[in-house]
Amino acid sequence: MSGIHLQHLHPPFELAKGKTLSRFLHYLPGPCVFHIPGKNRSQCRIIVTLLHGNEPSGLKALHRLLNEDFIPEVETKFIIASVAAAKTEPLFSHRMLPGQADLNRCFGKDIKDLQHQLAQAIEAQIRGFSPQAVVDMHNTSGSGPAFCVSTQATEQHLALASHFSHRMILTPIRLGAIMEQELGGPIITVEAGGAQDEVADRVAYNGLISFLSAKDVFVSKQHVEQLKMPRRVELSEGCDIAYADVPLADKAVTLHKDIEKYNFGETPEGTALGWINNNNLNALSLDGDANLLTRWFRVERNQLMTKCPLKLFMITTNADIAKSDCLFYVVED
């Protein structure tokens, strides 16, 4: 049992009414649950957001819904997680507090530090609600279009995704994310788009309106394209990365500053993504599969090139995130 307890907030939600987003954030008491009564009290839908403190679109949508006195179709719970990280100046700039683990890598693990205890508390809370469905709302690390992620591609998961996007990534990768857990109802992750993109805020708000207004949440709203078996391209241990228009001699990998333009687009064979100083692929890894890495990429005169048509997504131009998490995900197009 976790030693951390979430705080519970009920109507009339005066901490949100008429307040700016920043004041609303500062009034939040810490990790908490907003209980929003619905027309149908017999069912419950859950939204988890701000697992990362620099991904605000879900919180912005909640702030707007509370100010609009929105009444959902069923009982609704918003779980707000990394409040302290989000409050740390500059606001919404810290994924997690310095020295702490990534909260969305702490689920399903019996470890006793604060981040893992918070993950355990969130899991227990969700299971206690017996949810009909769960949505985990995020922003991408870089700019790009919205998409959803799931470990399953049942009709229910695809229908949930259809409220938010026409793309869903089906992944077998296990990192300790909330999306990987059995929580009593189907769960998807929504990547609404870049944290600085206004369109991401609209995706989050409009998607939640659709998700929370539906009498039957498992009736599909649009066709959903599936991208299956993505792989993570990561930096090898001890390597560093930068983003620039020219190769940097002190970095193992330099990617083009505008590499985000390839998010979900076609990346043809022979596309130059950047430079690798040692003229080989040793600075990169791909889920530990060297064969796939050499099948999909090559280095030519220190340039990192694609060897076949690929589709890249979740591309980041944040060097810290690229180093601690990954450069991008990839599937064969």
JORACOR-V747565 format. One record per backbone hydrogen bond with DSSP energy under -0.5 kcal/mol. NH is the residue of the N-H (numbers start at 1). CO is the residue of the C=O. If there is no record, write none. Layout:
# JORACOR-V747565
nh->[NH	NH]
co->[CO	CO]
This chain:
# JORACOR-V747565
nh->[7	9	11	13	16	17	19	24	25	26	27	28	28	32	33	34	35	35	36	36	37	39	40	41	43	45	46	47	48	49	50	53	55	60	61	62	63	64	65	66	67	68	69	70	72	72	73	75	75	76	77	78	79	79	80	80	81	81	82	83	86	87	88	92	93	93	94	95	100	105	106	107	109	111	117	118	119	120	121	122	123	124	125	126	127	128	129	129	130	130	131	132	133	134	135	136	137	137	138	140	147	148	149	150	158	159	160	161	162	163	163	164	165	168	169	170	170	171	171	175	180	181	183	183	186	188	189	190	191	191	192	192	194	195	197	198	200	201	202	203	204	205	206	207	208	209	210	211	212	213	214	217	219	220	225	225	227	228	229	230	231	233	233	234	234	235	236	239	242	244	249	251	253	254	255	256	259	261	262	263	264	265	267	268	270	271	273	273	274	275	276	277	279	283	284	285	287	289	290	293	294	295	296	297	298	300	300	303	304	305	305	306	307	308	310	311	312	312	313	316	319	322	323	324	325	326	327	328	329	330	331	333]
co->[31	33	35	10	13	13	16	20	21	22	23	24	25	80	7	78	9	33	34	76	35	72	73	39	40	75	133	77	135	79	137	95	52	56	57	58	59	60	61	62	63	64	66	65	37	70	212	40	43	36	45	34	47	77	32	78	49	79	50	81	82	83	84	86	88	90	85	93	97	102	103	176	106	109	113	114	115	116	117	118	119	120	121	122	123	124	125	126	126	127	126	44	44	186	46	188	48	135	190	193	191	167	189	169	154	155	156	157	158	159	160	161	161	225	148	168	227	150	169	173	177	178	181	185	132	134	149	136	147	189	138	190	144	140	194	196	197	197	198	199	200	201	202	203	204	205	206	207	208	209	210	215	216	218	166	223	168	226	170	170	330	231	328	232	285	322	283	236	253	255	247	248	240	275	242	273	256	258	259	260	312	262	310	266	306	268	271	304	304	254	302	252	276	280	281	234	232	286	288	289	290	291	292	293	305	298	303	300	274	298	303	271	296	296	267	331	262	265	329	327	317	318	319	320	321	321	233	233	313	231	311	309]
